[in-house]
Structure formats: C-alpha cells, structure tokens
Amino acid sequence: MGRPRQFDEEAAVESAMRVFWRKGYGATTPQDLVDELGIGKGSLYNAFGSKRALFERSLRRYGETRAARLPDILEGPGPVKDRVRAALELLLETDLADPGRQGCFAVNTAAELASSDAGARDEVRRMFARTEGAFLAALEEGQRAGEIDAARDVRALASLLLNTVVGMRVLAKTADGRAQLERVVDAILDALQG
C-alpha cells in the first residue's frame, strides 16, 4: 500500500502555475517544478502524471481564478461604461504592479503554444470566449439601458474589447509607465460612444 501524499495538491498546482506563467511551458523543466513545489520527482509524477498534465491543470486554475476577475467586474452593478473602465483599469493596475511584468498567463500561452498545441489553444479559447461573452452581455445590457447606441454592433464591440485586453496585456510587458495604457483605455471607451 502506497504512502499518503504529504503535500497539498491544490497549493502545488498554484505554485506550478506561477512557474509556467513566469517561464513558459517550454522553458519550464521538471526540476524547476520539483524545486518550486518542494516535492520529489516521483511525487510530482505520481500526483500529476506528467509535466504536461500539471501544465493543463495550472492553465485551468488560472482561468478559474485570475481570468475570472474580469467577467466578475463586468457582471457587477453600475453603468456599463464604468464597469468596462473598471475591468480595463484592473488589468492595467495588475500588470504595472507586477515587477516581473509577466503579463497574462493565457495570452503568454497563446503566443507560445497556440500554433502547436491544440489542448492549450482550446483552453485559452475558452478563457477568451468567457471574457468576450462577459463584454457582450454588458454591452447588450448597455444597449437596453440606452447607454450604448442601439444601432451599434455589440458583437463587434465585444470582439474589439477582447482584442484590446489581449493587446494591453502584451503592451504592459514593455510599457514605460501608465500613460500609454491609459490612452488605450480612454480610446476604447471613446469607441463605445459611437
């Protein structure tokens, strides 16, 4: 009979997520994971099966925790444009507060793996679809409330907002400061005016 696990599996996934996020999938070695998680290679493989399986769990965890914050803001109370601004400013603040400027794990994964890894691409698509869907729902609500012109194509606007989010996450990795990103936020909110 095997020994019971001596570590918190969810905490281990959280730690692994930080390693994959910081280094990328390809540059992360099993030894990096062992060092970060503080467990032996045998325990790593017994618990998660493979580096790939642990990466998938890490990416899903990111989607369930970090990536879920934006839709939560968009689904909240208040005028739609205020919620959109709050969501975009959250990203701006989060990215600029990170001294390592790691960006978004989902965006990083899309850039690294989307053309070669269907599983990673599909997981990122799900996260992007959730974000775009939250933007769409908020914009439709804005149209019903008269905040967004009823003639505007809210599907196109939701896609534009998703594209803005992805672009901001990349831009923040190299931005000198806030001004450039704040201009992006102001410009996209102006675009919602029609």
Sequence and secondary structure as in RCSB ss.txt:
>XXXX:A:sequence
MGRPRQFDEEAAVESAMRVFWRKGYGATTPQDLVDELGIGKGSLYNAFGSKRALFERSLRRYGETRAARLPDILE
GPGPVKDRVRAALELLLETDLADPGRQGCFAVNTAAELASSDAGARDEVRRMFARTEGAFLAALEEGQRAGEIDA
ARDVRALASLLLNTVVGMRVLAKTADGRAQLERVVDAILDALQG
>XXXX:A:secstr
      S HHHHHHHHHHHHHHH TTT  HHHHHHHHT  HHHHHHHHSSHHHHHHHHHHHHHHTTTTHHHHHHT
SSS HHHHHHHHHHHHHHHHHH TT    HHHHHHHHHTTT HHHHHHHHHHHHHHHHHHHHHHHHHHHHTSS T
TS HHHHHHHHHHHHHHHHHHTTT SSHHHHHHHHHHHHHHHH 
